[in-house]
Amino acid sequence: MNKMGVRIMRNIRRYLVLAVIILIIAGYAVFYYLSNKTQWNDTYVNGNTAGNLYNNGLFCERDGMVYFSNPNDSHYLYSMDLQTGETEKLYEDIASFINADDRYVYYVRNNVAKDFQFSFLHFNTNSLCRYDLKTGKVKILDSAPSIYASLIGNYIYYIHYTTETASTLYRIKIDGSEAEQVDTNPYFTCSANGQYLYYNGIEKDHNIYQMDTATGTSQTICSGNYWMPSADNENIYFKHFCTAQFRIHCWAGGLFSRLGNGKRNGTRRYLQDTAMFLKEAKGMAEIEKAKQIYSLSGNHFMVEQIEIGLDAIKSLNAK
């Protein structure tokens, strides 16, 4: 081969090496883009049940997996397979208001809290986060103090706090874009059913309202002194306050049914489709200790002592 041929072959090798490098870079760029591209929901999926979210969203069940704030490990974000009972630490964030869809787990982190006390006024520097179940990466959706997060379709509805506006109702897309104020009032976002959000008034009245998140419009469902609505496809369950007591009512098509009584400090917890009413046992201040679980079934209550933690998840799931 003459000198001209050798020179041509060297140039060809250089171009081939350059082409391979370009292909590798392009392939990595495509892989990085696809792995970090937000997977959108096709329907108005709801990230958690009302009872769980009213109780700080420490548990969330989705397709046979429970995502929870583990009290035995600094309240970090964990998952548990309901069939095998296998648990896994997902991320070392103190997690609350947990929501989930097929690809992501959404939660509020509170890593600067010295004491693990969830309170409406306990903001510190909470932020709204998204955990990718495939890559294990966490994306901060809103770095501002956030609370009461609820997934509805491709938006997270939550209470957003700033020193200028205090607490207001916000929504943000699940990729962290298009954050906007929905209302100047900090309405609870706990009860969602499809595209509809149910909440009670807090400023001028305590009526129950239904917001169509597709249009942003709200309408009054029923008027009265009501609190903590929880809606399904047929009924709305809520607290009806009267003097020092509250009554559990059911509303369906304008008809009311009284389901039970309780004290004002009663709260509700849901796991899957069962309504759970949780009340602190006497002398037990820590969430890891024994609680009394009041399970609503029809028009009567069943009472059982149960431990809160991993055993509680398994026991509640077995019912």
C-alpha positions in Angstrom: 0.0 0.0 0.0 1.4 3.3 -1.0 1.7 6.4 1.3 -1.6 7.8 -0.1 -3.5 4.6 0.8 -2.0 4.6 4.3 -3.0 8.2 4.8 -6.6 7.4 3.7 -6.8 4.4 6.0 -5.7 6.5 9.0 -8.3 9.1 8.2 -11.0 6.5 7.9 -10.0 5.1 11.4 -10.1 8.6 12.9 -13.6 9.2 11.4 -14.8 5.8 12.6 -13.5 6.4 16.2 -15.1 9.8 16.1 -18.4 8.4 14.9 -18.3 5.7 17.6 -17.7 8.4 20.3 -20.5 10.5 18.9 -22.9 7.5 18.9 -21.9 6.7 22.5 -22.5 10.2 23.6 -25.8 10.4 21.7 -26.9 7.1 23.1 -26.1 8.2 26.7 -28.0 11.5 26.1 -31.0 9.6 24.8 -30.9 7.2 27.8 -30.5 10.0 30.3 -33.4 11.9 28.7 -35.7 8.9 28.7 -34.8 7.8 32.2 -35.4 11.3 33.6 -38.4 12.1 31.4 -41.5 12.4 33.5 -44.0 9.6 33.0 -47.5 11.2 32.9 -50.7 9.7 34.2 -53.4 8.8 31.6 -56.2 9.2 34.2 -57.1 11.2 37.2 -55.3 8.8 39.6 -55.6 9.6 43.3 -52.4 9.2 45.3 -53.8 8.2 48.7 -57.0 7.9 50.7 -58.6 10.7 52.7 -58.2 9.1 56.0 -54.5 8.5 55.6 -53.9 12.1 54.4 -55.9 13.5 57.3 -53.6 11.6 59.6 -50.4 13.1 58.0 -50.2 10.5 55.2 -47.8 8.2 57.0 -49.0 5.2 55.0 -49.9 4.7 51.3 -51.0 1.5 49.5 -50.6 1.1 45.7 -50.7 -2.1 43.7 -49.7 -4.5 46.5 -47.0 -2.2 47.9 -47.3 0.0 51.1 -45.1 3.1 51.2 -44.7 4.4 54.7 -42.8 6.5 57.2 -41.0 4.0 59.3 -41.1 4.9 63.0 -38.4 2.3 63.7 -35.9 4.1 61.5 -36.1 7.8 62.0 -39.4 7.9 60.0 -37.5 7.5 56.7 -39.4 6.5 53.6 -39.8 2.8 53.3 -41.8 0.3 51.2 -43.3 -3.1 52.0 -44.5 -5.9 49.7 -47.9 -7.0 51.1 -47.5 -10.5 49.7 -44.0 -11.3 50.9 -43.7 -8.8 53.8 -40.3 -7.7 52.5 -39.4 -4.1 53.5 -36.9 -1.8 51.8 -35.6 1.6 52.7 -36.2 3.9 49.7 -34.7 7.1 50.9 -33.4 8.8 54.1 -36.0 11.5 54.2 -38.4 12.0 57.0 -41.6 11.5 55.0 -45.2 12.5 55.5 -48.2 13.0 53.2 -47.1 10.1 51.0 -48.8 9.6 47.6 -48.1 7.1 44.9 -48.8 6.3 41.3 -47.3 3.6 39.0 -43.9 5.3 38.6 -43.4 7.7 41.5 -43.8 8.2 45.2 -44.6 11.8 46.3 -44.1 13.1 49.8 -43.3 16.0 52.0 -39.9 15.9 53.6 -39.0 17.4 57.0 -35.4 16.6 57.6 -34.6 19.5 59.8 -37.2 18.7 62.5 -35.5 17.9 65.8 -38.6 16.2 67.1 -41.0 14.2 64.9 -44.2 16.1 65.6 -46.6 16.6 62.7 -48.7 19.7 63.1 -50.5 22.0 60.8 -48.3 24.9 62.0 -45.0 22.8 62.0 -43.5 23.8 58.7 -39.7 24.2 59.3 -38.3 23.8 55.8 -40.5 21.1 54.5 -40.3 20.6 50.8 -42.5 18.7 48.3 -40.5 15.8 46.7 -40.9 13.0 44.1 -39.1 9.7 44.4 -38.6 7.7 41.2 -39.4 4.0 41.8 -37.2 2.9 38.8 -34.1 5.1 39.3 -34.2 5.8 43.0 -33.7 9.5 42.4 -35.5 12.2 44.3 -36.6 15.4 42.6 -37.7 18.5 44.6 -41.0 19.7 43.1 -41.3 22.7 45.5 -38.6 23.8 47.9 -41.0 26.0 49.9 -42.6 24.7 53.0 -45.4 22.3 52.0 -48.0 20.2 53.7 -51.2 18.2 53.0 -50.1 17.0 49.5 -52.6 15.1 47.4 -52.1 13.6 43.9 -54.9 14.2 41.4 -54.0 13.1 37.9 -50.8 15.0 36.9 -51.0 17.6 39.6 -50.2 17.7 43.3 -52.6 19.8 45.3 -51.1 21.0 48.6 -50.8 23.8 51.1 -47.9 26.1 50.2 -46.3 28.5 52.7 -44.4 31.7 52.2 -43.8 34.6 54.6 -45.6 37.0 52.2 -48.8 35.1 51.7 -48.7 32.6 54.7 -50.6 29.3 53.9 -52.5 29.1 50.6 -53.8 26.3 48.4 -51.4 25.5 45.5 -51.0 23.0 42.8 -48.0 21.9 40.8 -47.4 19.4 37.9 -45.7 16.2 38.8 -42.6 17.3 36.9 -42.3 20.4 39.1 -43.6 22.9 36.5 -46.5 25.3 36.5 -46.8 25.9 40.2 -49.7 28.2 40.8 -52.0 29.4 43.6 -55.4 27.8 43.4 -57.0 29.7 46.4 -55.9 32.1 49.1 -57.4 29.8 51.7 -55.4 26.8 52.9 -58.1 24.2 52.2 -57.4 20.6 53.1 -56.7 18.6 50.0 -57.1 15.1 51.6 -60.3 14.0 49.9 -60.1 13.4 46.2 -62.2 11.1 44.0 -61.1 11.1 40.4 -60.9 14.6 39.1 -62.9 16.0 42.0 -61.5 17.5 45.3 -63.8 17.7 48.3 -63.2 20.1 51.1 -64.9 22.1 53.8 -65.0 25.9 54.1 -62.8 27.4 56.7 -63.2 31.2 56.4 -66.9 32.1 56.0 -68.6 28.8 56.5 -68.0 25.1 57.1 -70.0 23.8 54.1 -68.7 20.9 52.0 -67.5 21.9 48.5 -66.6 20.0 45.4 -63.9 21.3 43.1 -63.6 20.1 39.6 -59.8 20.2 39.0 -60.3 20.0 35.3 -62.0 23.4 35.2 -61.0 24.9 38.5 -64.6 25.6 39.5 -66.2 24.7 42.9 -69.8 24.2 44.0 -71.5 23.7 47.3 -72.4 20.1 48.0 -74.1 20.5 51.4 -74.4 23.3 53.9 -73.7 23.0 57.6 -71.0 22.9 60.3 -69.0 20.1 58.7 -65.4 19.0 58.8 -63.0 16.5 57.1 -65.1 15.2 54.3 -64.2 11.9 52.7 -65.8 11.0 49.4 -66.1 7.8 47.4 -68.1 7.1 44.3 -71.4 7.0 46.1 -71.1 8.8 49.5 -69.4 11.6 51.4 -68.5 10.8 55.0 -67.8 13.8 57.3 -67.8 15.1 60.9 -70.7 17.1 62.0 -69.7 19.2 65.0 -72.3 19.8 67.8 -71.2 21.2 71.1 -68.2 19.2 72.4 -69.0 16.1 70.4 -68.8 15.2 66.7 -71.1 12.9 64.8 -70.0 10.8 61.8 -72.5 11.3 59.0 -72.9 10.0 55.5 -74.3 12.1 52.7 -75.6 10.6 49.5 -77.9 12.4 47.0 -79.2 14.8 49.7 -79.9 12.1 52.2 -78.1 12.0 55.5 -77.3 8.9 57.6 -75.8 9.1 61.1 -73.1 6.5 61.6 -71.7 7.2 65.1 -70.5 9.6 67.7 -67.1 10.6 69.1 -65.0 13.3 70.8 -63.5 16.3 69.0 -60.0 14.8 69.2 -61.0 11.7 67.1 -59.3 11.4 63.8 -59.5 9.0 60.9 -57.1 6.7 59.2 -57.8 4.6 56.0 -55.9 1.6 54.7 -57.1 0.5 51.2 -61.0 0.8 51.2 -61.7 0.4 54.9 -62.6 3.5 57.1 -60.4 3.6 60.1 -61.0 5.9 63.1 -57.9 6.3 65.2 -57.8 7.6 68.8 -54.8 7.9 71.1 -54.9 5.3 73.9 -54.7 6.7 77.5 -51.2 7.3 78.7 -49.7 6.5 75.3 -48.1 9.6 73.7 -45.9 8.0 71.1 -47.2 6.7 67.8 -45.1 3.5 68.1 -47.1 2.5 71.2 -50.5 0.9 71.4 -53.5 2.6 69.9 -57.2 1.9 69.8 -58.4 1.4 66.2 -62.1 2.0 65.6 -63.1 0.4 62.3 -66.4 1.6 60.8 -68.3 -1.3 59.3 -71.9 -0.6 58.4 -73.5 1.2 61.3 -71.4 -0.2 64.2 -67.9 0.0 65.5 -65.5 -2.8 66.2 -62.7 -2.1 68.7 -59.3 -3.8 68.7 -55.9 -3.0 70.3 -53.2 -3.0 67.7 -49.5 -1.9 67.4 -48.6 0.9 65.0 -45.6 0.0 62.8 -44.9 -2.9 60.5 -47.0 -5.3 62.5 -49.9 -2.9 62.2 -49.6 -2.8 58.4 -49.7 -6.6 58.2 -52.6 -6.8 60.7 -54.7 -4.1 59.0 -54.1 -5.7 55.6 -55.2 -9.1 56.9 -58.7 -7.8 57.9 
